[in-house]
Amino acid sequence: MKHIILGNGPAGVVAAETLRRAAPGDDILLVGNEGAPPYSRMAIPYLLEGNIDESGTYLRKAEGHFDSLCIRQRRGRAVAVNAEKRTVLFDDGHFEDYDRLLIATGSHPVRPPIPGIDLPEVQTCWTLDDARGIAALAKPGSRVLQLGAGFIGCIIMESLVKRGVQLTVVEMGDRMVPRMMTPEAGTMIKRWVEKQGVRVVTKAGVERIENGEKSPLTVTLSTGEQLDCDLLIVAAGVAPNVAFLEGTAVHVAKGILVDDTMQTSVPGIYAAGDVAEAPDLFSGRHLVAAIQPNAADQARVAALNMAGQPARMKGVLAINVLDSMGMISSSFGEWQGVPGGDGVELADEANGRYLSLQFDGDVLVGATAIGLTQHVGVLRGLIQGRTRLGAWKAKLLETPTRFVEAYLASQQVVR
């Protein structure tokens, strides 16, 4: 049997390795569209900081790793899929046939339709090529404007500051990371980042980018303010790479819709990682959970099913863990709460601590935390296990920091 895996990021690599273990004699072709070996985008900030070189971003360090597993590699970009003939057309005109196809093509950065967005001093931060472009422009003393204070924006802030730039961050939301943090938590992160010397402008966007008279760029904000800068980094979110599926029977919403086996609407075609839209753990509604641990879990399930070994995902749990210049924050599950549910919020900004717990009945369904790194995995365990807390819910509403005690008590009940 021949398997094609489109995408050689974390999901594609884990899927290829899982397939080789599950189907030792099958033909596996792993396709990536960049010149570099398979690498982790999450390592790019460390590259920009100078902590690692480009080889440090590679997902597998041993030379000949994929050859040793008889996993063939090819560079190319899929432009069309014929599900009836079971073929993939690549940008160089080459066709490949398949018995099973895994789409792990990931996402691409969103470039908002802003005049001047294509000027050479405007960069995204998603690929090794992007990192090279940023490194060439982000010199000590450079004025850098970053558009977006979401997850991607926050993970690259520290690397930019460590390069010695003067950084201004512009975010359209009313707080930092508004899609993973409560208002109080997002505002705490904003104040912390500002204390580290970064200017943060919320409730604002970029309206126009022009060549400056005294600087490479002059950027006009929606507030009317004009900023001179040497580099503008667009971190305004990502979108799944699904354009090549147009005209196929593969159902696509925001991402590729899959069931709990990671199979799409077309038998024999699977999807995993940032490109997949899978059922949520609690609501069952489909969502894209673009995080590396989720990509790996989905890839394993998809690969096992491709090899004929039944496996299922229990449901996607939204997990976000973020280091914003030393302030560690996390959110899990339905962190914003659910209709009819209740919750509790505890803030201790002076000591860099914050905790929000959200309940549906006596089940913890969501949490947001700042500075609680030692036992934060317990929150994930309570949520993912759909643990019924019983009398412990009232105790947590009164003293939310007792969640470790609640977890231990629940485990004793299970035993």
N, C-alpha and C positions, 0 to 999 in steps of 0.2 A: 504494500500500500504506500502511496506517495502523499506526503503532507507538505503543504506550503504554509509558511508562517510569514505574513507580511508585517514587518516591523521588528527591529532587533534591539529594542530597548529592554527594560526589566521584564515586561510581560513576555515578549518574544523569546528571550533567552531562557527564562524559567520553563516556558512551554516546550521549547526544543529539548532541553535536558530531561524534563519529565517524560516526554514522548520517547526519548531514546531508552530510558529505563523501562518504560511500559511496553515498548514495541521494538525490541532489539534489532529486528531484521528489516524494519521499514525505512523507506527513503524520506529524509527530512531536508527541506531546503529553507534556510533562514535568509530573508531578504531585508536589507536596510538601504536607505536612500542617501546616506552620508558617506564620506570617504573614510571616516574613522572607524576603528573597531567598535563593537557594542559598548556603549558607555552610559553613565548615569547623569541625567541632567541635574539631579540634586547635588552633585559634586562640583558643579560649576562655581558656586560661591567660594569654595575652598581653593579652586584654581585661581580665581581673581584675587584672593588674598595672598597668593603665593605660597600657600601651605603644601600644595601638590603641583606636579606638572601634568601635562595632558594625559599621560599614561596612568596617572593616579585616578582618573575618572573612569577608566575601563572597568567594565563589570566583571571580567575574568582576566586575571593578570598573567596566568601561565601561557607561554607561547605555544601555539598549536592546540589550545584547549578544545576548540570545536572540531578540528581535524581528528583529534584523538577519539572523539565520540562519533565520528563519521557523520557529522552534521555539515552539510554543504552550505556555503555562504555565497550570496550574490548581491551586487549593488544594483539597485533599480527602484523605480517608483511606479507602483501600479496605477494604471490609468483607466482600466475597465475590467470587469469580471463578467464572464458568460457562465451563469449558473447551470444552464442546460447542458452545455458542452464541457463544463467544469474546466475552464481555462482562465488564465489571468494574462492580460495584455500589459506590457511594461512600456515606459516612455521611450525606450530605444527601438520599439517595434517588435520586440521578442515576446513570444507566447510561451507559457508554461502550463501544462495540464496538472490536475490534482485529483486525488480521491477525497481528501479532507483539507479544508482551508481554514486557517486561523487568521483573523484580522486583528492585529495588535499595532495598528499604525499610529496610535497616540494622538496628540493634539498639536496645534500650531498656535502661535501667539496672535491675538486679535490686534489688528492695527486700525484704530478708529478712523473714520473718514474726516480727518482734520487737514486743512490746507497746509502743505509743507511737510506732511508726515513721511514723505519719501526722500527728504534731504539726507545726504550722507552722514551727517552728524546725529541722525536719529536712529537709535538702535533698539532691538529687542534683546532679551537675555534668555535664550532658550537652547541654543546650539553651541558647539565649540567654535564655529565661525563667529557667532555673536560675541562670545567671550573674547575672541581675538580682537574684534572691532572695538569692544568696550575698553580692553586693556590699552589699546593704542591711543585712546582719547582721554581716559580717566587718569590723568597724571596728578601728582601732588599740587594742590592749589586750584585745580580745574573746577569750574562751576558746573555742577551736574544737576539737572532737573529730572526727577523720576515721576512718571505719570502712573499712578496706581499704588495703593497701599494695601493690596490684598495679600494673599498667601505668597505669591511669587515675588511681589515687591518687597515684602518684609524679609524674605530670606536673603535678598541680595544687598540690603541696606548696609549691614555690617561690613561686608567685603568692600563696598564703595568707600565707607568711612575709613577703613584701614588703609585704603590706597591714598588717603590724605586729601580727598576732594571736599569741596564745599557743597553739601547736598541739601536740596529742597525737594520735598515729596508733596505731590498734589493728588488729592483723593476726592472723588465726587461724593462719596458717602459722608455721613456726619461723624464718622469715627474711623479708626484704622481697622483693617480686616473685618468689614461689616458683615461678610457672609460666613463668618465662623466665630464671631465674638459678640456677646451681648453689648448693649450701649455702654454700660459701666466698665466692662472689661476692655472694650476697644478704646475708650477714652483714657483708661489707665495706661494702656500701651502707648498711646499718643504722647501723654505727658512724660512718660519714661524716655521715649525716643528723643523728645525735645531736650531733655536734660543731658543727653549724650551729644548734643550739638547739631542735631538735624532739625531743619525747619520743616514743619508739617502744616500744610494748608488743606483743610477739609472743606466740604461743600463747595468745591470748585473743580473746574475742568480746564482743559487746554482748548482754546478756540482757534488759534492760528500760530503757525511756526514759519518764521521768515529768516532769510540771511540777514544777520545784524550788521550795523555799520562799524561797531567797535568790538564785536564778538562774532563767532561763527553763527550763532543763532540768537534771535530775539523771539521770545515766546509770550503770547498774549493769553492771559487767563480769562475765564468767564467773569471774574470779578472786575475786569478792566486793568488789572495790574500787568505790567510788562517786565519780563525777566530776561537778562542777558545770560547766556550759558554757552559752554563749550560742547556739551553733550546732553542729549535728551534720551532717556531710556523709557521705552513704552512697556509697562507691566500692567496692561489693562485686561488681563485674563487670557484664557485660551479657548479654542474650539476644536472638537474632534475632527480628525482627518477622514472624511466620509465622501468627498466629492466623487471619487472614482466608482462609487456604488450607484450613481444615478442611472436610472433605467433598468435596475435589477429588481427582483422581488424581495430583496433584503429590506426589512422595515427599519426606517431611520426616523427618530424624533430629534432630540438634541444630540444623542449618540445612537449607536446601533442597538436596537432592542434585543435583549437576550432573555432566555428563561433560566431556571436555576441550574441547568447543565451547561450554561454559557453558549447554547446553540441559538442561532438567529432564526428568523422566520423561514429560512431556506435550509432544508436538511443537508448536513455535511459542511455547512459554513458556521464557524464559531467566531466569537469576538471576546476580547479580554483587555483590561487596562483602561486607560483614559478614554478610549474610543467606545467602550461598552456602556450601555445604559441597562442596569440590572435591577431586580426587585429589591426594595428596601427591607431591612430586617423587621421593622415594626409595621409599617403601613402597607407594604407590598407594592407601593407605587414605584415606578422605575426612576432611577437617578444615576447620574455619572459621579462616581467617587474617585476623583483623580489623585490618588495617593499610591506610593510605591508598594506598601504592604498589601493593599487591596489588589493591585495589578498582579502581584505574585500569586495570591490566593486564587484569583480568577483564572490565571494561566494554568495552574496545576489542575483545576477542575476541568477546564476546557481540554487540556492535553489528554487526561485520562479518558474522557469520553470519546475523543478522536481515536484513541487506541482501543476502544471497545470495552473499557472498564468503567462501569457506571459510577458517577460521582456527582454530588450536588452541592451548591452553595446554600448555606442556611439563610442567606440574606445579607445585603450590603449594610455595613454599619459605617456611618460617616465618622471618620477619625481625622482630626487635624492636630498636629503638634508643631509648635512654632517657636523658634528662638529669635526674638527681636532685640538684638544687641544686648544679650544677657538676660532679658526677661523671658522666661519660659512660660508659654501659655498652651492650653489644649482645650479642645471641645470634642464631645462625643455625642453621637446619636441625635435625638431631637433636642438640641441644646437650647433652641428658642421656645420650647414648650409645645404642648399639644392642646387642641380644643377640649375644654372640660377638665383639663389637668390642673395641677397646682405646683407651686415651687417655692424655693427659698433662695435668698441671695445674701452673701456675707462679703463685705469689702473691708480690707485693712491695707489701704494704699501706703501708709507710712512704712509698713513692713513688706510691701510688695506681695501681698496675698489677696486672693479673690476666689470665691467659690459660689457657683450657682448650680442647684440641683432641680431637675424637673421631673415630675411624676405623672403617671397615668394610673389612677387607683393607687395601689401600694407597690407599683413597679417603677423603678428608676428608669426613665427612658432617655434622659439627656443630662449633660453636665458641661460646665465651663469652669476652667480653673486657671489661675495664675500663681506661679511660685510654689505650687504643691507638687514637686517633682518626685519625691521619694515614693509615694504610694499611689500615684495617679493611675497606674495600671489597674488598681482595684476598682476605680470608677468604670473603666471599660469592662471589667469582668462582671460587675453587677448589671450593667446595661445589656451586654451581649448575652448574658445568661438569663435575661428576663426574670431576674430573681424576685420572688414575692417577699416583701419585707415585713409584712404584718405589722406588729407593734413598733418595729424599728422605723417605720415611716414617720410616725409622730416624733420620735426622738431626733430624727434627722431634720425635720422641719424646725425643731427647737435649737438643735446644735448640729449643723450640717457637717462640721469637721469630724464627726464620729463615724464617717462612712467606712473606715477600716474595721471598726468594731462591728458594724452592721454586716460587713462582708464575712468576717470570721464567724459570726453567729449564724449566718445563713448557711455556711459550709458545714457547720456542726449539725444543723437540722437535716441537710441533705444526707449526711452520713448515717 
